[in-house]
Amino acid sequence: MTRFLVVLSDVRPVGAQVRDERACPERRRQVVGANSREAADRIAGAFAALGMVRAGRQRVKVIAVGRRRRVLPAERG
């Protein structure tokens, strides 16, 4: 079963040198879990209505976690 995380994070300044999320992730303000994509989209929509997001100082991300890799019949050993 795929779960989703909705992340509200700060936007880096334009002059920031490192833009790699894996090496230096943006500072998280809020993280909420959801069991379905529809629920995650509704939460993300609520976050997107916030003034800081609308002003471009924060951003909303929906991330799928726990997704199982689908094994095709040709890949089985």
C-alpha positions as CSV (number, residue, x, y, z in Angstrom):
1,M,0.0,0.0,0.0
2,T,1.3,3.4,-0.9
3,R,1.2,6.1,1.7
4,F,1.8,9.8,0.9
5,L,3.5,12.6,2.8
6,V,2.4,16.2,2.4
7,V,5.3,18.5,3.2
8,L,5.2,22.2,3.7
9,S,8.7,23.6,3.5
10,D,10.5,26.9,3.2
11,V,11.8,28.0,-0.2
12,R,15.6,28.6,-0.4
13,P,16.8,32.1,-1.3
14,V,17.6,32.6,-5.0
15,G,21.3,33.0,-4.3
16,A,21.7,29.6,-2.5
17,Q,24.5,27.5,-4.1
18,V,23.2,24.1,-3.1
19,R,19.9,23.1,-4.8
20,D,20.2,19.3,-4.2
21,E,17.3,18.1,-2.1
22,R,19.2,14.9,-1.1
23,A,22.3,16.7,0.1
24,C,20.7,19.8,1.7
25,P,16.9,19.5,1.9
26,E,14.7,22.6,2.4
27,R,13.6,23.2,6.0
28,R,10.3,21.5,6.7
29,R,7.5,23.4,8.5
30,Q,4.9,20.7,8.6
31,V,4.6,17.1,7.5
32,V,1.3,15.2,7.3
33,G,0.7,11.6,6.3
34,A,-2.2,10.4,4.2
35,N,-3.4,7.0,3.1
36,S,-4.7,7.9,-0.3
37,R,-3.7,10.3,-3.1
38,E,-7.0,12.0,-2.9
39,A,-6.5,12.8,0.8
40,A,-3.0,14.0,0.2
41,D,-4.2,16.3,-2.6
42,R,-6.9,17.8,-0.3
43,I,-4.3,18.5,2.4
44,A,-1.9,20.0,-0.2
45,G,-4.7,22.2,-1.4
46,A,-5.3,23.5,2.1
47,F,-1.6,24.2,2.5
48,A,-1.5,25.9,-0.9
49,A,-4.2,28.4,0.4
50,L,-1.8,29.7,3.1
51,G,-0.5,33.2,2.6
52,M,3.2,32.2,2.8
53,V,2.7,29.6,0.0
54,R,0.8,32.0,-2.2
55,A,3.5,34.6,-1.6
56,G,6.2,32.1,-2.8
57,R,8.1,31.8,0.5
58,Q,6.9,28.3,1.2
59,R,6.1,25.3,-1.0
60,V,3.9,22.2,-0.8
61,K,5.2,18.8,-1.9
62,V,3.3,15.5,-2.1
63,I,5.6,12.5,-1.8
64,A,4.7,8.8,-2.3
65,V,6.4,6.6,0.3
66,G,6.2,2.9,0.8
67,R,5.5,2.2,-2.8
68,R,6.2,-1.4,-3.8
69,R,8.2,-2.0,-6.9
70,R,6.1,-3.9,-9.4
71,V,7.8,-7.1,-10.6
72,L,7.1,-8.0,-14.2
73,P,6.9,-11.7,-15.0
74,A,10.1,-11.5,-17.2
75,E,12.1,-10.2,-14.2
76,R,11.3,-13.1,-11.9
77,G,14.2,-15.5,-11.5
